[in-house]
Amino acid sequence: MESKNLEYKGFKYTPEYEIEADGDNAKIYHEITSAEGERTYADFTPYAYMTQDDLKLYIDLDMPKRITCGPLRTENLVELSKMKQFEEFISNN
């Protein structure tokens, strides 16, 4: 499967697609590298690539950890972004 490399604010997203040895399960590992070369793995669902919007939200939210028992999904990032916007609105008024 073709990877979907993305960039945002100097961060590079390089997903690693892996098929498990039994051939029944495939997962995507979401590697993000900073401009300084520091690597981290996003705790994002292993069954979908991050989109450009996902990456932007993830970086702008300071690379959040999971908020439920499972890895983050797009809808979690959107929810966290709305919460952050609300908190900023409250603190500025």
CYANA upper distance limits for C-alpha pairs under 8 A (distance plus 0.5 A):
  1 MET  CA     17 TYR  CA      7.64
  3 SER  CA     14 THR  CA      7.91
  3 SER  CA     15 PRO  CA      6.67
  3 SER  CA     16 GLU  CA      7.70
  3 SER  CA     17 TYR  CA      7.76
  4 LYS  CA     14 THR  CA      7.52
  4 LYS  CA     15 PRO  CA      7.22
  4 LYS  CA     49 TYR  CA      7.65
  5 ASN  CA     12 LYS  CA      7.70
  5 ASN  CA     13 TYR  CA      5.94
  5 ASN  CA     14 THR  CA      5.46
  5 ASN  CA     15 PRO  CA      7.29
  6 LEU  CA     12 LYS  CA      6.36
  6 LEU  CA     13 TYR  CA      5.50
  6 LEU  CA     14 THR  CA      7.49
  6 LEU  CA     52 GLN  CA      7.11
  6 LEU  CA     55 LEU  CA      8.40
  7 GLU  CA     11 PHE  CA      6.03
  7 GLU  CA     12 LYS  CA      5.02
  7 GLU  CA     13 TYR  CA      6.54
  7 GLU  CA     52 GLN  CA      8.42
  8 TYR  CA     12 LYS  CA      7.20
  8 TYR  CA     55 LEU  CA      7.71
  8 TYR  CA     56 LYS  CA      6.97
  8 TYR  CA     59 ILE  CA      8.40
 10 GLY  CA     34 SER  CA      6.75
 10 GLY  CA     35 ALA  CA      5.54
 11 PHE  CA     32 ILE  CA      7.01
 11 PHE  CA     33 THR  CA      6.01
 11 PHE  CA     34 SER  CA      5.02
 11 PHE  CA     35 ALA  CA      6.29
 12 LYS  CA     32 ILE  CA      6.00
 12 LYS  CA     33 THR  CA      5.63
 12 LYS  CA     34 SER  CA      7.04
 12 LYS  CA     35 ALA  CA      8.29
 13 TYR  CA     30 HIS  CA      7.46
 13 TYR  CA     31 GLU  CA      6.34
 13 TYR  CA     32 ILE  CA      5.08
 13 TYR  CA     33 THR  CA      7.11
 13 TYR  CA     55 LEU  CA      8.18
 14 THR  CA     30 HIS  CA      6.98
 14 THR  CA     31 GLU  CA      5.75
 14 THR  CA     32 ILE  CA      6.75
 14 THR  CA     33 THR  CA      8.44
 15 PRO  CA     28 ILE  CA      6.75
 15 PRO  CA     29 TYR  CA      6.06
 15 PRO  CA     30 HIS  CA      5.10
 15 PRO  CA     31 GLU  CA      6.10
 15 PRO  CA     49 TYR  CA      7.67
 16 GLU  CA     28 ILE  CA      5.95
 16 GLU  CA     29 TYR  CA      5.48
 16 GLU  CA     30 HIS  CA      6.99
 16 GLU  CA     31 GLU  CA      7.74
 17 TYR  CA     26 ALA  CA      7.67
 17 TYR  CA     27 LYS  CA      6.42
 17 TYR  CA     28 ILE  CA      5.00
 17 TYR  CA     29 TYR  CA      6.98
 18 GLU  CA     26 ALA  CA      6.05
 18 GLU  CA     27 LYS  CA      5.90
 18 GLU  CA     28 ILE  CA      6.72
 18 GLU  CA     29 TYR  CA      8.33
 19 ILE  CA     23 GLY  CA      6.49
 19 ILE  CA     24 ASP  CA      8.14
 19 ILE  CA     25 ASN  CA      6.43
 19 ILE  CA     26 ALA  CA      4.68
 19 ILE  CA     27 LYS  CA      6.96
 20 GLU  CA     24 ASP  CA      7.34
 20 GLU  CA     25 ASN  CA      6.08
 20 GLU  CA     26 ALA  CA      6.44
 20 GLU  CA     27 LYS  CA      8.35
 26 ALA  CA     47 TYR  CA      8.03
 27 LYS  CA     46 PRO  CA      5.44
 27 LYS  CA     47 TYR  CA      6.17
 28 ILE  CA     45 THR  CA      8.40
 28 ILE  CA     46 PRO  CA      5.06
 28 ILE  CA     47 TYR  CA      6.62
 28 ILE  CA     48 ALA  CA      7.39
 28 ILE  CA     49 TYR  CA      7.46
 29 TYR  CA     41 TYR  CA      7.49
 29 TYR  CA     42 ALA  CA      8.30
 29 TYR  CA     46 PRO  CA      6.63
 30 HIS  CA     41 TYR  CA      5.82
 30 HIS  CA     42 ALA  CA      5.83
 30 HIS  CA     43 ASP  CA      8.02
 30 HIS  CA     44 PHE  CA      7.51
 30 HIS  CA     46 PRO  CA      8.23
 30 HIS  CA     49 TYR  CA      8.29
 30 HIS  CA     50 MET  CA      8.30
 31 GLU  CA     39 ARG  CA      7.25
 31 GLU  CA     40 THR  CA      6.28
 31 GLU  CA     41 TYR  CA      5.01
 31 GLU  CA     42 ALA  CA      6.91
 32 ILE  CA     39 ARG  CA      6.21
 32 ILE  CA     40 THR  CA      5.86
 32 ILE  CA     41 TYR  CA      6.45
 32 ILE  CA     42 ALA  CA      7.39
 33 THR  CA     37 GLY  CA      6.15
 33 THR  CA     38 GLU  CA      5.94
 33 THR  CA     39 ARG  CA      4.90
 33 THR  CA     40 THR  CA      6.93
 34 SER  CA     38 GLU  CA      5.73
 34 SER  CA     39 ARG  CA      7.06
 42 ALA  CA     63 MET  CA      7.78
 43 ASP  CA     65 LYS  CA      7.02
 43 ASP  CA     66 ARG  CA      7.14
 43 ASP  CA     71 PRO  CA      5.80
 43 ASP  CA     72 LEU  CA      6.50
 44 PHE  CA     50 MET  CA      8.33
 44 PHE  CA     71 PRO  CA      5.54
 44 PHE  CA     72 LEU  CA      4.99
 44 PHE  CA     73 ARG  CA      6.41
 45 THR  CA     70 GLY  CA      8.43
 45 THR  CA     71 PRO  CA      5.72
 45 THR  CA     72 LEU  CA      6.31
 45 THR  CA     73 ARG  CA      6.27
 50 MET  CA     54 ASP  CA      5.98
 50 MET  CA     55 LEU  CA      6.76
 51 THR  CA     55 LEU  CA      6.75
 52 GLN  CA     56 LYS  CA      6.71
 53 ASP  CA     57 LEU  CA      6.68
 54 ASP  CA     58 TYR  CA      6.49
 54 ASP  CA     74 THR  CA      6.68
 54 ASP  CA     77 LEU  CA      7.62
 55 LEU  CA     59 ILE  CA      6.60
 56 LYS  CA     60 ASP  CA      6.43
 57 LEU  CA     61 LEU  CA      6.37
 57 LEU  CA     77 LEU  CA      6.76
 57 LEU  CA     78 VAL  CA      7.94
 57 LEU  CA     81 SER  CA      7.52
 58 TYR  CA     62 ASP  CA      7.02
 58 TYR  CA     63 MET  CA      5.58
 58 TYR  CA     64 PRO  CA      7.28
 58 TYR  CA     77 LEU  CA      7.21
 59 ILE  CA     63 MET  CA      5.84
 61 LEU  CA     80 LEU  CA      8.14
 61 LEU  CA     81 SER  CA      7.43
 65 LYS  CA     72 LEU  CA      8.12
 66 ARG  CA     70 GLY  CA      7.22
 66 ARG  CA     71 PRO  CA      5.97
 66 ARG  CA     72 LEU  CA      5.94
 67 ILE  CA     71 PRO  CA      8.42
 67 ILE  CA     72 LEU  CA      7.72
 67 ILE  CA     76 ASN  CA      8.16
 68 THR  CA     72 LEU  CA      8.26
 72 LEU  CA     76 ASN  CA      6.36
 72 LEU  CA     77 LEU  CA      7.58
 73 ARG  CA     77 LEU  CA      7.08
 74 THR  CA     78 VAL  CA      6.84
 75 GLU  CA     79 GLU  CA      6.62
 76 ASN  CA     80 LEU  CA      6.62
 77 LEU  CA     81 SER  CA      6.59
 78 VAL  CA     82 LYS  CA      6.77
 79 GLU  CA     83 MET  CA      6.79
 80 LEU  CA     84 LYS  CA      6.65
 81 SER  CA     85 GLN  CA      6.67
 82 LYS  CA     86 PHE  CA      6.63
 83 MET  CA     87 GLU  CA      6.65
 84 LYS  CA     88 GLU  CA      6.66
 85 GLN  CA     89 PHE  CA      6.60
 86 PHE  CA     90 ILE  CA      6.68
 87 GLU  CA     91 SER  CA      6.65
 88 GLU  CA     92 ASN  CA      6.66
 89 PHE  CA     93 ASN  CA      6.84
